[in-house]
């Protein structure tokens, strides 16, 4: 293959977002060695950072920190590291001596290319080659791209890379950017492309980029990572790109060596960490949103896809590209705390429930295991039966309570007749306009924050019963969660929270139930029909 096309593997740099920069000595050595032996032309060994170096990480302080990992450095491979344009003091950078990296990639955001170039000058003065990464290139107007090309022509770096920072590009977006830069850049400057997989287009766009640029004589560089490893939705995968270049662009990458690198070094990371396409990161791509916003909503609030989309959509364009958690929290609260006039619904429920025995059928698997006993209790005592976040075909319900939109829609689709006929109690985070047989209660009336899983439907429903003045409350199906999360439910297909932290869920549920019992236990008789580790007074 002509050196018009070069593959740049940035596993150790982009993957650092996933591992917190720690890969371990053997993995860093092994990935560098395998990639150079596979014929990859450019290897990005990690980041240069303003902090003391820690062995086994890919955050280096100075290029000498990388030398121990570079066995048999090859003269036909370019070794690089990346710096943020404003986060590395180039005074720490020693003169180039050929023993470590050969080049430094400088990444700068939209509107800051002049500052990036200024840093590039200092780097070049020390003897290193300079590559540039124009982050969020999709935000550049035609005038911006022309100005960028003009400045780059004056500096003449090795390359300028287009970066699909938010994984938001389509082919026509890439075509627009490539056409302008290819026509304006000095022919000696290579054009690069770094894609993200938010819309499952990273590999497709990488192929399209190569085919478009190679119609002329300009050199091009394609970024990729082993197994697509990278923050959020990840990147174009090295193995796919290398295979494509071999089959369609006369490449000569050794796929066996690349596969060996995956087998030896990547499987452990795949088992331990998560990256790649997800609905949440698709939302980030749809709205050109920084992935930290998505991560915050997932970690802090376990936000479902519908609410996440609405929250991100409510941000301004600039807010989406940043990650101001105070603003994000404000938007989350606005979305969840939609206020409704629920006075009539509350009055109806108080009148109907306060002086009767209420049985909550929480969605735990004990509803299956103890079905005969629970149905026998219902037949003998005729309580008001309230389903919590789920309907099961073998129980009859007077009400069903929903605090989660996905479960509400699931019940309406899977158990349409039952869901239509039963009275539904919905929190205002689901909807604000009631349909027939629906009562909407303000979300803030029944939640108590302070826990990660504060909006657990069973706890919310218990709080509602206490708030309504129910005197006798029976509970079934309030089960602990196990490692196989969905198997904890009576309906294994019930939409659930995507998490493996079942021990933390159980710990918080115990604390939240204790708080509920401390608040309402003296005012109501609370008993459990099925065993629950969250309470001691089971009958």
C-alpha positions in Angstrom: 0.0 0.0 0.0 1.2 3.5 -0.8 2.1 5.5 2.2 -0.6 7.9 1.0 -2.7 6.1 3.6 -1.4 5.6 7.2 -3.1 3.9 10.1 -2.7 5.5 13.5 -3.5 3.2 16.5 -4.4 5.3 19.5 -5.5 2.5 21.9 -3.2 3.6 24.7 -4.3 7.2 24.4 -8.1 7.0 23.8 -8.3 3.9 26.0 -6.9 5.8 28.9 -10.3 7.4 29.4 -11.6 3.8 30.1 -8.9 2.5 32.3 -8.1 5.7 34.1 -4.8 5.5 32.2 -3.7 2.3 33.9 -3.0 -0.5 31.4 -0.1 -2.2 33.2 3.5 -2.5 32.1 3.0 -5.7 30.1 0.0 -4.4 28.2 1.6 -1.1 27.2 4.7 -2.9 26.1 2.7 -5.6 24.3 0.3 -3.3 22.5 3.2 -1.1 21.2 5.2 -4.1 20.1 2.3 -5.9 18.4 1.1 -2.8 16.6 4.6 -1.9 15.3 5.1 -5.5 14.2 1.7 -5.6 12.5 2.9 -2.8 10.3 0.8 0.1 11.8 2.6 3.3 10.6 1.8 5.6 13.6 1.5 4.6 17.2 0.1 6.9 19.8 1.6 5.8 23.1 -0.6 7.9 25.4 -0.7 11.4 26.8 1.8 13.9 28.1 0.5 15.4 31.3 1.6 17.9 33.9 1.9 15.3 36.7 4.6 12.9 38.0 4.6 9.7 36.0 3.2 6.5 37.6 4.5 3.2 36.2 2.0 1.2 34.2 0.0 4.2 33.0 -0.2 5.9 29.7 -0.2 9.4 31.2 3.5 10.3 30.9 5.2 13.4 32.2 8.1 13.6 29.7 9.0 11.5 26.7 11.7 9.6 28.6 8.9 7.9 30.6 7.8 6.1 27.5 11.3 4.6 26.6 11.0 1.5 28.9 7.9 0.4 26.9 9.4 0.8 23.4 11.2 -2.5 22.7 12.9 -2.6 19.3 11.8 0.8 18.1 11.4 0.7 14.4 12.6 3.5 12.1 9.6 3.2 9.8 7.1 3.7 12.6 6.2 7.2 13.9 5.7 7.2 17.7 3.5 10.0 19.1 1.9 11.3 22.3 -0.9 13.7 22.6 -1.3 16.9 24.6 -4.2 19.2 25.3 -3.4 22.6 23.9 -3.7 24.3 27.3 -2.9 21.5 29.7 0.7 20.8 29.3 3.7 23.0 30.1 6.1 22.7 27.1 8.9 23.9 29.4 8.9 20.4 30.7 9.5 19.0 27.2 13.2 18.1 26.6 15.0 18.4 23.3 14.2 15.6 20.8 16.9 13.0 20.9 15.3 10.1 18.9 15.1 7.7 21.8 11.4 8.1 22.6 8.5 9.6 20.7 9.0 11.3 17.4 6.0 13.6 17.3 3.3 15.2 19.4 -0.3 15.6 18.5 -1.9 18.8 19.8 -5.6 18.8 20.3 -7.5 22.1 20.4 -11.3 22.9 20.5 -13.2 24.9 18.0 -12.1 28.5 18.0 -8.7 27.9 19.5 -6.6 26.8 16.6 -4.3 29.8 16.9 -3.5 28.9 20.5 -2.9 25.3 19.4 -0.5 26.4 16.7 1.4 28.6 19.2 2.0 25.5 21.3 3.0 23.6 18.2 5.7 26.1 17.5 7.3 25.5 20.9 7.1 21.8 20.3 8.7 22.1 16.9 11.5 24.2 18.3 12.4 21.3 20.5 12.8 19.1 17.5 9.6 17.1 17.4 7.2 16.7 14.5 3.8 18.2 15.1 0.3 16.8 14.3 -2.9 18.8 15.0 -6.4 17.6 16.1 -9.2 20.0 15.4 -11.7 18.8 18.0 -15.4 19.0 17.1 -14.7 19.8 13.5 -18.4 19.5 12.8 -18.9 22.9 14.5 -16.6 24.7 12.0 -18.4 26.8 9.4 -16.9 27.1 5.9 -15.3 30.4 7.0 -13.8 28.7 10.0 -12.4 25.8 7.9 -10.8 28.3 5.5 -9.2 30.2 8.4 -8.0 26.9 9.9 -6.4 25.9 6.6 -4.7 29.3 6.1 -3.1 29.1 9.6 -2.1 25.5 9.0 -0.4 26.3 5.7 1.7 28.9 7.4 2.8 26.4 10.1 2.9 23.3 7.9 2.4 20.5 10.4 2.7 16.8 9.4 -1.1 16.5 9.5 -4.4 18.1 10.5 -7.1 15.7 11.7 -10.8 16.1 11.4 -12.4 15.0 14.7 -16.0 13.8 15.0 -15.8 14.5 18.8 -19.5 13.8 19.5 -20.0 11.0 17.0 -22.5 13.2 15.2 -21.3 13.2 11.6 -23.0 11.7 8.6 -21.3 11.3 5.2 -22.4 14.6 3.9 -20.9 16.4 6.9 -17.6 14.7 6.4 -17.8 15.4 2.6 -18.3 19.1 3.3 -15.3 19.3 5.7 -12.9 17.2 3.6 -13.7 19.1 0.4 -12.9 22.5 2.0 -9.8 21.4 3.7 -8.5 19.3 0.8 -8.9 22.3 -1.5 -7.3 24.8 0.8 -4.5 22.9 2.6 -0.9 22.8 1.4 -0.6 19.4 -0.5 2.2 18.4 1.8 0.0 18.5 4.8 -1.7 15.1 5.5 -5.4 15.0 6.3 -6.5 12.8 9.2 -9.8 11.5 10.6 -10.7 10.5 14.1 -14.2 9.0 14.4 -16.5 8.1 17.3 -19.2 5.4 17.2 -22.2 7.1 18.7 -24.3 6.4 15.6 -22.6 3.1 14.6 -20.9 5.0 11.8 -17.3 5.2 12.9 -16.0 2.4 10.6 -18.2 3.4 7.7 -17.1 7.0 7.9 -13.4 6.0 8.2 -13.8 4.0 4.9 -15.6 6.9 3.3 -12.9 9.3 4.4 -10.1 7.2 2.9 -11.9 6.7 -0.4 -12.6 10.5 -0.7 -9.1 11.7 0.2 -7.3 9.2 -1.9 -9.0 10.3 -5.1 -6.3 13.0 -5.1 -2.6 12.8 -4.1 -2.9 14.0 -0.5 -1.7 11.7 2.3 -4.3 10.6 4.8 -4.2 9.2 8.3 -7.0 7.2 9.9 -7.2 6.9 13.7 -8.4 3.6 15.3 -8.2 1.6 18.5 -8.1 -2.1 19.2 -11.7 -3.3 19.8 -12.8 0.3 19.3 -11.7 1.0 22.9 -12.4 4.6 23.9 -14.6 6.9 25.9 -18.3 6.5 25.6 -19.3 4.9 22.3 -15.7 4.2 21.4 -13.8 4.6 18.1 -13.3 3.0 14.7 -11.7 -0.4 15.4 -8.1 -1.1 14.4 -8.8 -4.6 13.3 -11.7 -3.5 11.0 -9.8 -0.6 9.5 -6.7 -2.7 9.0 -8.7 -5.5 7.3 -10.4 -3.0 5.0 -7.2 -1.3 4.0 -5.7 -4.8 3.3 -8.7 -5.9 1.2 -9.5 -2.6 -0.6 -6.5 -0.3 -0.5 -3.5 -2.6 -1.0 -2.6 -2.7 2.7 -0.1 -5.1 4.2 -1.0 -5.2 7.9 -0.4 -8.5 9.6 -3.9 -9.4 10.9 -2.5 -12.4 12.9 -0.4 -10.0 15.0 -3.3 -7.7 15.5 -5.5 -10.6 16.6 -2.7 -11.8 19.0 -2.7 -8.3 20.6 -6.5 -8.5 21.1 -6.3 -12.0 22.6 -3.4 -11.2 24.9 -4.1 -7.7 26.0 -7.7 -6.6 25.2 -9.8 -9.4 26.6 -9.1 -8.5 30.2 -10.1 -4.9 29.5 -13.3 -6.0 27.8 -14.3 -8.1 30.8 -13.5 -5.3 33.3 -14.7 -2.2 31.5 -17.5 -1.1 29.2 -17.4 1.0 26.1 -19.0 1.0 22.7 -22.4 1.9 21.1 -25.3 2.4 23.5 -28.6 4.2 23.2 -27.3 6.8 25.7 -24.3 7.6 23.5 -26.5 7.7 20.4 -28.3 10.5 22.2 -24.9 12.3 22.7 -24.3 11.9 19.0 -27.7 13.1 18.0 -27.3 16.4 19.9 -23.5 16.8 19.6 -23.2 16.5 23.3 -20.1 15.9 25.4 -20.1 12.3 26.8 -19.5 13.5 30.3 -23.1 14.8 30.4 -24.4 11.4 29.5 -22.1 9.7 32.1 -23.4 12.1 34.8 -27.0 11.4 34.1 -26.4 7.7 34.1 -24.3 7.6 37.2 -26.0 10.2 39.3 -29.6 9.5 38.3 -29.8 6.3 36.2 -31.8 8.4 33.8 -33.8 6.4 31.2 -33.4 7.1 27.5 -36.5 9.1 27.0 -35.8 11.5 29.9 -32.1 11.7 28.9 -33.0 12.8 25.4 -35.4 15.5 26.8 -32.8 16.7 29.2 -30.0 17.0 26.7 -32.4 18.5 24.2 -33.3 21.3 26.7 -29.6 22.4 26.9 -28.3 25.1 24.6 -25.8 24.1 21.9 -22.9 25.5 24.0 -24.1 23.8 27.2 -24.2 20.4 25.3 -20.6 20.8 24.2 -19.4 21.5 27.8 -20.3 19.7 30.9 -21.6 22.0 33.6 -23.0 19.6 36.2 -24.9 22.3 38.0 -26.8 23.2 34.9 -27.3 19.6 34.1 -28.7 18.9 37.6 -31.0 21.9 37.2 -32.3 20.5 33.9 -32.7 17.1 35.4 -34.8 18.4 38.2 -37.0 20.5 35.9 -37.6 17.3 33.8 -38.4 15.1 36.8 -40.4 17.6 38.9 -43.0 18.7 36.4 -45.8 20.0 38.6 -49.4 19.0 38.1 -52.6 19.9 40.0 -53.1 16.6 41.7 -55.5 17.7 44.5 -58.5 15.8 43.0 -56.5 12.6 42.5 -55.1 12.7 46.0 -58.5 13.3 47.5 -59.9 10.3 45.5 -57.1 8.0 46.6 -57.3 9.1 50.3 -61.0 8.4 50.3 -60.6 5.0 48.6 -57.5 3.7 50.4 -57.0 5.3 53.8 -59.3 3.1 55.8 -58.7 -0.2 53.9 -56.0 -2.8 53.9 -53.7 -2.2 50.9 -51.5 -5.0 49.5 -48.5 -3.9 47.4 -47.4 -6.4 44.9 -43.8 -5.3 44.3 -42.2 -6.9 41.2 -39.8 -9.3 42.9 -39.6 -13.0 41.9 -41.2 -14.1 45.1 -44.5 -13.2 43.5 -44.0 -16.3 41.4 -42.5 -18.5 44.1 -45.3 -17.6 46.6 -48.1 -17.2 44.1 -50.5 -19.7 45.8 -50.1 -18.2 49.3 -50.4 -14.6 48.1 -53.6 -15.4 46.0 -55.0 -17.3 49.0 -54.5 -14.2 51.2 -56.2 -12.0 48.5 -59.2 -14.4 48.3 -59.6 -14.5 52.1 -59.0 -10.9 53.0 -60.0 -8.9 49.9 -57.4 -6.1 50.2 -56.9 -3.3 47.8 -54.3 -4.8 45.4 -51.7 -2.3 44.1 -49.2 -3.5 41.5 -45.9 -1.7 41.8 -44.3 -1.0 38.4 -45.5 -4.2 36.8 -48.6 -6.3 35.9 -48.6 -10.1 36.0 -51.2 -12.1 34.1 -52.2 -14.3 37.1 -53.0 -11.5 39.6 -56.0 -9.2 39.6 -55.3 -5.6 40.5 -57.3 -2.6 41.7 -54.5 -0.2 40.9 -51.0 -0.3 39.4 -48.4 2.3 40.4 -45.8 3.6 37.9 -42.8 5.8 38.5 -40.9 4.8 35.4 -41.9 5.6 31.8 -40.4 2.5 30.3 -42.3 0.2 32.6 -45.5 2.1 32.1 -45.2 1.7 28.3 -44.2 -2.0 28.7 -47.3 -2.7 30.6 -49.5 -1.0 28.1 -47.9 -2.9 25.2 -47.5 -6.4 26.7 -50.6 -6.5 28.9 -52.8 -4.1 26.9 -56.2 -5.2 28.1 -55.3 -5.5 31.7 -53.4 -2.2 31.6 -56.3 -0.4 30.0 -58.9 -1.6 32.5 -57.0 -1.2 35.8 -56.7 2.2 37.5 -53.2 3.6 37.1 -51.3 5.9 39.5 -48.6 7.7 37.7 -46.0 10.1 38.9 -45.6 13.4 37.0 -42.2 12.5 35.7 -44.0 10.1 33.3 -46.7 12.4 32.0 -48.7 15.4 33.1 -52.0 14.8 31.3 -54.1 11.9 32.5 -56.0 9.6 30.2 -58.9 7.4 31.2 -58.3 5.4 34.4 -55.2 7.4 35.3 -54.4 9.5 38.3 -51.3 11.6 38.2 -49.4 12.5 41.4 -46.6 15.0 41.7 -43.2 13.3 41.6 -41.8 15.4 44.4 -44.5 14.4 46.7 -43.4 10.8 47.1 -39.6 10.9 46.6 -37.0 11.6 49.1 -33.5 12.4 47.7 -30.2 11.6 49.3 -29.7 8.1 47.8 -28.6 7.1 44.3 -31.7 4.9 43.9 -34.1 7.3 45.6 -36.7 6.8 42.9 -37.1 3.0 43.4 -40.7 2.3 42.6 -41.4 0.1 45.6 -40.1 2.8 48.0 -42.0 5.6 46.1 -45.2 3.6 46.3 -44.8 2.9 50.0 -44.2 6.6 50.6 -47.4 7.4 48.7 -49.4 5.0 50.8 -48.0 6.6 54.0 -48.8 10.1 52.6 -52.3 9.0 51.8 -52.9 7.8 55.3 -53.2 4.1 54.7 -53.5 2.4 58.1 -52.8 -1.3 57.1 -50.1 -2.0 54.5 -49.2 -5.5 53.4 -46.2 -6.0 51.1 -45.2 -8.9 48.9 -42.4 -9.2 46.3 -40.1 -6.7 47.9 -37.0 -8.8 47.2 -33.3 -8.3 47.1 -31.5 -8.2 43.8 -28.9 -10.7 42.7 -26.1 -10.8 40.2 -28.5 -11.6 37.4 -30.5 -8.5 37.7 -33.5 -9.4 35.5 -33.9 -12.8 37.1 -34.7 -10.9 40.3 -38.1 -9.9 38.8 -41.3 -12.0 38.6 -41.4 -10.9 34.9 -37.9 -11.5 33.7 -38.6 -9.2 30.6 -39.5 -6.2 32.7 -37.4 -3.2 31.7 -34.8 -2.8 34.4 -31.9 -0.5 35.4 -28.7 -1.3 33.5 -26.3 -1.9 36.4 -24.2 -4.6 38.0 -24.1 -2.9 41.4 -26.8 -5.1 42.9 -25.1 -5.0 46.3 -25.3 -1.2 46.4 -29.0 -1.3 45.4 -29.7 -3.7 48.2 -27.8 -1.6 50.7 -29.7 1.5 49.7 -33.1 -0.2 49.7 -32.5 -1.4 53.2 -31.7 2.2 54.3 -34.6 3.7 52.4 -37.1 1.2 53.8 -35.8 1.9 57.3 -36.3 5.6 56.7 -39.8 5.0 55.4 -40.6 2.8 58.4 -39.2 5.5 60.8 -41.5 8.0 59.1 -44.7 6.1 58.8 -44.3 2.9 60.9 -46.0 4.4 64.0 -49.0 5.4 61.9 -49.6 2.2 60.0 -49.5 -1.5 60.5 -46.8 -2.8 58.0 -46.5 -6.5 57.4 -44.7 -8.6 54.8 -46.4 -11.6 53.1 -43.2 -12.8 51.5 -39.7 -12.9 53.1 -37.7 -9.7 52.6 -34.3 -9.0 53.9 -35.3 -5.3 54.1 -37.6 -5.9 57.1 -37.9 -8.2 60.1 -41.7 -8.3 60.7 -42.6 -10.9 58.0 -45.8 -12.9 58.6 
